[in-house]
């Protein structure tokens, strides 16, 4: 174990936990204040004190207990989570099932759905939680080149008639490259080859569309995609996740999804906060528009750099790990909290600084980010 840790350290891959204090769009570390470019709080909700005050003022502490006590199938189900699922079902006009986290959802849904005679075809850059979920599946798995739908169709064509069911798996906004999937094209392909489509909307929920309900809702494809997974710990400033699906799938997952069945439920107070926040986020169109505007400004300024994607997640490719670490240190010396992302989080030779913009940032602050890169 110690030899392997030393090997990681020599390669510049050793990770450690840092004790940070959050302060709106800033973090404090070792007595220094930094503009936080490593946050998933895309709407800046965690720093809105008025939301927190309003939530606590309206919270009826006599109506629930603090702990969930057990799994939902035992005594952990409650009015709060049922109300949240009903509210989300109303927003999406489909059934909804809440999970404890995006990781619980992505490692629990596909293993419950697939059979040995099925095939999963996943984008090469899907999140680690999806990969771990696929590893738990008893069926065969293949990968298609990132956002390469000709490669996907080649696999689907080769697989036609050989499997009981085929599941196409993708993210809508990819967490490390900051680019988007063409959901309309994926729907066309899954319909053509009689497949099912699984879309992770972790980085789109709260951000994309007039009401912030994600790419599938924005493209009016909710009823044409079998499984839509959204997480609540990013733009939602809470914890948990949910899947949008049909009623039969929801009932099946309640009976067969191990990460739902064999874990203690989320405490009601967290569920109530989640519900409160989502009611706010669907109305935050102005904040979403501002996020788009500052994203365009910074992307335009960085046009001469090797950047990826087209969203509020802006990866700056550096290639090797050492260069990435040096750039991160340079930015931190200028008061910008930007972390190096290296193998194995990304492929070897594709190290990057991953900038995550939030709606709480100003134009002046994004200028500071650009200037820290120039220094």
C-alpha positions as CSV (number, residue, x, y, z in Angstrom):
1,X,0.0,0.0,0.0
2,X,2.7,2.5,1.0
3,X,4.7,1.7,-2.2
4,X,1.7,2.4,-4.3
5,X,1.0,5.7,-2.5
6,X,4.7,6.6,-3.1
7,X,4.3,5.8,-6.8
8,X,1.3,8.0,-7.0
9,X,3.2,10.8,-5.4
10,X,6.1,10.5,-7.7
11,X,3.8,10.7,-10.7
12,X,2.1,13.8,-9.4
13,X,-1.2,11.9,-9.0
14,X,-1.5,11.8,-5.2
15,X,-4.7,13.4,-4.0
16,X,-5.5,14.8,-0.6
17,X,-8.5,16.4,1.1
18,X,-8.3,20.2,1.7
19,X,-10.2,21.9,4.5
20,X,-12.0,24.9,2.8
21,X,-14.5,27.4,4.1
22,X,-17.2,28.4,1.6
23,X,-18.2,32.0,1.2
24,X,-20.5,32.5,-1.7
25,X,-18.4,32.5,-4.9
26,X,-15.2,32.4,-2.8
27,X,-13.4,29.8,-0.7
28,X,-10.9,30.3,2.0
29,X,-7.9,28.0,2.4
30,X,-5.0,28.5,4.8
31,X,-6.1,32.0,5.5
32,X,-6.3,33.1,1.8
33,X,-9.4,33.9,-0.1
34,X,-10.0,32.6,-3.6
35,X,-12.6,33.0,-6.3
36,X,-14.0,29.4,-6.7
37,X,-13.8,28.0,-10.2
38,X,-14.2,24.4,-9.0
39,X,-17.8,24.6,-7.8
40,X,-20.8,22.8,-9.3
41,X,-23.1,25.3,-7.6
42,X,-24.0,26.6,-11.1
43,X,-26.8,29.0,-10.0
44,X,-25.0,30.2,-6.9
45,X,-27.8,29.1,-4.7
46,X,-25.7,28.0,-1.8
47,X,-24.6,31.6,-1.2
48,X,-28.1,33.1,-1.3
49,X,-28.7,33.8,2.3
50,X,-32.3,35.0,1.7
51,X,-33.2,31.5,0.4
52,X,-31.8,30.0,3.6
53,X,-33.6,32.4,5.8
54,X,-36.9,31.8,4.0
55,X,-36.5,28.1,4.2
56,X,-35.9,28.0,7.9
57,X,-38.7,30.5,8.6
58,X,-41.2,28.3,6.8
59,X,-39.9,25.0,8.1
60,X,-42.4,23.3,10.4
61,X,-40.2,21.2,12.7
62,X,-43.2,19.6,14.2
63,X,-44.2,17.9,11.0
64,X,-41.2,15.6,10.6
65,X,-38.3,13.9,12.3
66,X,-34.7,14.8,11.5
67,X,-33.5,11.3,10.6
68,X,-34.8,9.0,7.8
69,X,-34.5,6.1,10.2
70,X,-34.3,3.3,7.6
71,X,-34.5,2.5,3.9
72,X,-37.6,3.7,2.0
73,X,-39.0,0.2,1.8
74,X,-39.0,-0.1,5.6
75,X,-39.9,3.1,7.5
76,X,-37.8,5.7,5.6
77,X,-40.5,6.7,3.2
78,X,-42.4,9.9,4.2
79,X,-44.6,12.7,3.0
80,X,-41.7,15.0,2.1
81,X,-40.2,12.6,-0.4
82,X,-43.6,11.6,-1.9
83,X,-44.4,15.3,-2.3
84,X,-41.0,15.9,-4.0
85,X,-41.5,13.1,-6.4
86,X,-45.1,14.2,-7.2
87,X,-43.8,17.8,-7.8
88,X,-41.0,16.6,-10.2
89,X,-43.5,14.3,-11.9
90,X,-45.7,17.3,-12.6
91,X,-42.8,19.3,-14.0
92,X,-41.7,16.5,-16.4
93,X,-45.2,15.0,-17.0
94,X,-43.7,11.5,-16.2
95,X,-43.0,9.4,-13.2
96,X,-40.2,10.2,-10.8
97,X,-38.1,8.2,-8.3
98,X,-35.7,9.9,-5.9
99,X,-32.3,8.4,-5.0
100,X,-29.8,9.4,-2.3
101,X,-27.2,10.7,-4.9
102,X,-26.3,10.6,-8.5
103,X,-23.9,7.8,-7.7
104,X,-26.7,5.8,-6.2
105,X,-28.8,6.4,-9.3
106,X,-26.1,5.5,-11.8
107,X,-24.9,2.4,-10.0
108,X,-28.4,1.2,-9.2
109,X,-30.6,1.8,-12.2
110,X,-29.0,0.0,-15.1
111,X,-28.0,-3.1,-13.1
112,X,-31.7,-3.4,-12.1
113,X,-32.9,-3.1,-15.6
114,X,-30.6,-5.2,-17.8
115,X,-30.6,-8.9,-18.3
116,X,-27.8,-11.2,-19.4
117,X,-29.1,-11.2,-23.0
118,X,-28.9,-7.4,-23.3
119,X,-26.2,-4.9,-24.5
120,X,-25.2,-1.6,-23.2
121,X,-23.5,0.9,-25.6
122,X,-22.0,3.8,-23.8
123,X,-20.2,7.0,-24.8
124,X,-16.5,6.7,-24.0
125,X,-16.6,9.7,-21.8
126,X,-19.5,8.9,-19.5
127,X,-19.0,9.6,-15.8
128,X,-17.2,7.2,-13.5
129,X,-20.4,6.5,-11.6
130,X,-22.0,5.3,-14.9
131,X,-19.0,3.1,-15.6
132,X,-19.2,1.6,-12.2
133,X,-22.9,1.0,-12.7
134,X,-22.2,-0.7,-16.0
135,X,-19.6,-2.9,-14.4
136,X,-22.3,-4.2,-12.0
137,X,-24.5,-5.2,-15.0
138,X,-24.6,-8.9,-16.1
139,X,-24.8,-8.0,-19.8
140,X,-22.3,-7.2,-22.4
141,X,-21.0,-3.6,-22.8
142,X,-19.4,-1.7,-25.7
143,X,-18.2,1.9,-26.0
144,X,-18.6,4.3,-28.9
145,X,-16.3,7.2,-29.6
146,X,-17.2,10.3,-27.8
147,X,-20.2,12.0,-29.4
148,X,-19.5,10.1,-32.6
149,X,-22.9,8.9,-33.8
150,X,-21.6,7.2,-36.9
151,X,-19.5,5.0,-34.6
152,X,-22.6,4.4,-32.4
153,X,-24.7,3.5,-35.5
154,X,-22.0,1.1,-36.7
155,X,-22.2,-0.7,-33.3
156,X,-26.0,-0.7,-33.3
157,X,-26.1,-2.0,-36.9
158,X,-23.7,-4.8,-36.0
159,X,-25.7,-5.7,-32.9
160,X,-29.1,-5.7,-34.6
161,X,-31.1,-8.9,-33.7
162,X,-28.4,-10.3,-31.5
163,X,-29.6,-9.0,-28.1
164,X,-32.9,-9.0,-26.3
165,X,-32.6,-5.2,-25.5
166,X,-30.0,-2.5,-26.3
167,X,-29.4,0.4,-24.0
168,X,-27.6,3.6,-25.2
169,X,-26.0,5.5,-22.4
170,X,-24.8,9.1,-22.4
171,X,-24.5,12.3,-20.5
172,X,-26.3,15.4,-21.9
173,X,-23.5,17.8,-20.7
174,X,-20.2,16.0,-20.2
175,X,-18.6,16.8,-16.9
176,X,-15.0,16.8,-18.0
177,X,-15.2,18.1,-21.6
178,X,-18.0,20.6,-21.1
179,X,-19.6,19.6,-24.4
180,X,-23.1,18.4,-25.2
181,X,-24.7,15.3,-26.6
182,X,-27.0,15.6,-29.6
183,X,-30.0,14.1,-27.9
184,X,-32.2,14.5,-31.0
185,X,-29.8,12.4,-33.0
186,X,-29.6,9.8,-30.2
187,X,-33.4,9.5,-30.1
188,X,-33.4,9.0,-33.9
189,X,-30.8,6.2,-33.6
190,X,-32.5,4.5,-30.6
191,X,-35.8,4.5,-32.4
192,X,-34.3,3.2,-35.7
193,X,-32.6,0.3,-33.9
194,X,-35.3,-0.3,-31.3
195,X,-33.0,0.6,-28.4
196,X,-33.5,2.4,-25.1
197,X,-31.8,5.6,-24.1
198,X,-30.4,6.5,-20.7
199,X,-29.3,10.2,-20.3
200,X,-27.4,11.6,-17.3
201,X,-28.4,15.3,-16.9
202,X,-26.2,16.0,-13.8
203,X,-24.6,19.1,-15.3
204,X,-27.7,20.3,-17.2
205,X,-30.3,20.2,-14.5
206,X,-31.0,23.7,-13.2
207,X,-28.9,25.3,-16.0
208,X,-30.4,24.4,-19.4
209,X,-33.8,25.6,-20.7
210,X,-36.1,28.4,-19.6
211,X,-37.2,26.4,-16.5
212,X,-33.8,24.8,-16.0
213,X,-35.1,21.2,-16.3
214,X,-32.3,20.0,-18.5
215,X,-31.5,19.4,-22.2
216,X,-34.1,16.7,-22.7
217,X,-36.9,19.0,-21.5
218,X,-35.5,22.0,-23.4
219,X,-35.5,19.9,-26.6
220,X,-39.0,18.5,-25.9
221,X,-37.7,15.0,-25.8
222,X,-38.7,13.9,-22.3
223,X,-41.4,11.5,-23.6
224,X,-39.0,10.0,-26.1
225,X,-36.1,9.2,-23.7
226,X,-36.7,6.2,-21.5
227,X,-34.5,7.1,-18.5
228,X,-33.4,10.7,-17.5
229,X,-31.3,11.0,-14.4
230,X,-30.8,14.4,-12.7
231,X,-28.6,15.1,-9.7
232,X,-29.5,17.6,-7.0
233,X,-26.1,18.4,-5.5
234,X,-24.9,20.7,-8.3
235,X,-27.2,23.5,-9.5
236,X,-29.7,22.2,-7.0
237,X,-27.4,23.1,-4.1
238,X,-28.6,20.1,-2.1
239,X,-28.0,16.3,-2.3
240,X,-29.7,13.4,-4.0
241,X,-30.9,12.5,-7.5
242,X,-34.0,11.4,-9.4
243,X,-34.9,9.4,-12.4
244,X,-37.7,10.4,-14.8
245,X,-39.2,7.3,-16.4
246,X,-42.5,5.5,-16.9
247,X,-44.6,4.0,-14.2
248,X,-43.6,0.4,-14.8
249,X,-39.9,1.2,-14.6
250,X,-40.5,3.1,-11.4
251,X,-42.2,0.1,-9.8
252,X,-39.5,-2.2,-11.1
253,X,-36.7,0.0,-9.6
254,X,-38.5,0.1,-6.2
255,X,-38.4,-3.7,-6.2
256,X,-35.0,-4.4,-7.9
257,X,-32.7,-1.4,-7.6
258,X,-30.2,-2.3,-4.8
259,X,-28.9,1.2,-4.2
260,X,-32.5,2.3,-3.4
261,X,-33.5,-0.8,-1.4
262,X,-30.4,-1.3,0.7
263,X,-29.6,2.2,1.9
264,X,-31.0,4.5,4.5
265,X,-33.2,7.1,2.9
266,X,-32.3,10.8,2.8
267,X,-33.5,12.7,5.9
268,X,-36.7,14.6,5.4
269,X,-35.1,18.0,6.2
270,X,-32.8,17.5,3.2
271,X,-35.8,16.5,1.0
272,X,-37.7,19.6,2.1
273,X,-34.7,21.8,1.3
274,X,-34.5,20.1,-2.1
275,X,-38.1,20.8,-2.8
276,X,-37.8,24.4,-1.7
277,X,-34.8,24.9,-4.0
278,X,-36.3,23.4,-7.1
279,X,-39.3,25.6,-6.8
280,X,-36.9,28.5,-6.8
281,X,-34.7,27.2,-9.7
282,X,-37.5,26.8,-12.2
283,X,-38.0,30.6,-11.9
284,X,-34.3,31.6,-12.1
285,X,-34.3,32.4,-15.9
286,X,-32.4,35.6,-15.3
287,X,-29.6,33.8,-13.5
288,X,-29.4,31.2,-16.3
289,X,-29.2,33.9,-18.9
290,X,-26.4,35.6,-17.0
291,X,-24.5,32.3,-16.7
292,X,-24.7,32.0,-20.5
293,X,-23.5,35.5,-21.0
294,X,-20.4,35.3,-18.7
295,X,-19.7,31.9,-20.3
296,X,-19.6,33.4,-23.7
297,X,-17.4,36.3,-22.5
298,X,-14.8,34.0,-21.0
299,X,-14.9,31.5,-23.9
300,X,-14.4,34.3,-26.4
301,X,-11.3,35.6,-24.4
302,X,-9.9,32.1,-24.3
303,X,-10.3,31.5,-28.0
304,X,-6.5,31.3,-28.5
305,X,-6.2,28.5,-26.0
306,X,-6.9,24.8,-26.4
307,X,-10.4,24.8,-24.8
308,X,-13.1,22.2,-25.1
309,X,-16.9,22.2,-25.2
310,X,-19.6,24.9,-25.5
311,X,-21.1,25.2,-22.0
312,X,-20.4,26.8,-18.6
313,X,-17.8,24.1,-17.9
314,X,-14.6,25.3,-19.7
315,X,-11.7,22.8,-19.8
316,X,-8.3,24.3,-20.7
317,X,-6.2,21.5,-22.0
318,X,-2.5,21.4,-20.9
319,X,-1.6,17.9,-22.0
320,X,0.9,16.7,-19.4
321,X,0.4,16.7,-15.7
322,X,3.3,18.9,-14.7
323,X,2.1,21.8,-17.0
324,X,-1.4,21.4,-15.6
325,X,-0.1,21.6,-12.0
326,X,2.0,24.7,-12.8
327,X,-1.0,26.5,-14.4
328,X,-3.2,25.7,-11.4
329,X,-0.5,27.0,-9.0
330,X,-0.2,30.2,-11.1
331,X,-3.9,30.8,-11.0
332,X,-4.1,30.1,-7.3
333,X,-1.3,32.7,-6.7
334,X,-3.6,35.2,-8.4
335,X,-6.5,34.3,-6.1
336,X,-8.3,31.9,-8.4
337,X,-9.2,28.4,-7.1
338,X,-8.8,26.2,-10.1
339,X,-7.8,22.6,-9.7
340,X,-5.7,20.4,-12.0
341,X,-7.6,17.5,-13.5
342,X,-5.4,14.6,-14.4
343,X,-5.3,10.9,-15.2
344,X,-7.3,8.8,-14.2
345,X,-10.1,11.4,-14.0
346,X,-9.3,12.1,-17.7
347,X,-7.3,10.1,-20.2
348,X,-3.5,10.1,-19.9
349,X,-2.1,13.1,-21.8
350,X,-5.3,15.0,-21.6
351,X,-4.7,16.9,-18.3
352,X,-6.6,20.1,-18.0
353,X,-7.8,23.0,-15.8
354,X,-11.5,22.7,-15.5
355,X,-13.3,26.0,-15.0
356,X,-16.8,25.8,-13.7
357,X,-18.7,29.1,-13.9
358,X,-21.6,30.0,-11.7
359,X,-24.4,32.6,-12.1
360,X,-23.2,34.3,-8.9
361,X,-20.1,35.5,-10.7
362,X,-19.7,38.9,-12.3
363,X,-18.2,40.0,-15.6
364,X,-15.3,41.5,-13.6
365,X,-14.7,38.2,-11.8
366,X,-14.5,36.3,-15.0
367,X,-12.0,38.9,-16.3
368,X,-9.9,38.1,-13.2
369,X,-9.9,34.4,-14.2
370,X,-8.6,35.3,-17.7
371,X,-5.9,37.5,-16.3
372,X,-4.7,34.8,-13.9
373,X,-4.2,32.5,-16.9
374,X,-2.2,35.2,-18.8
375,X,0.1,35.9,-15.8
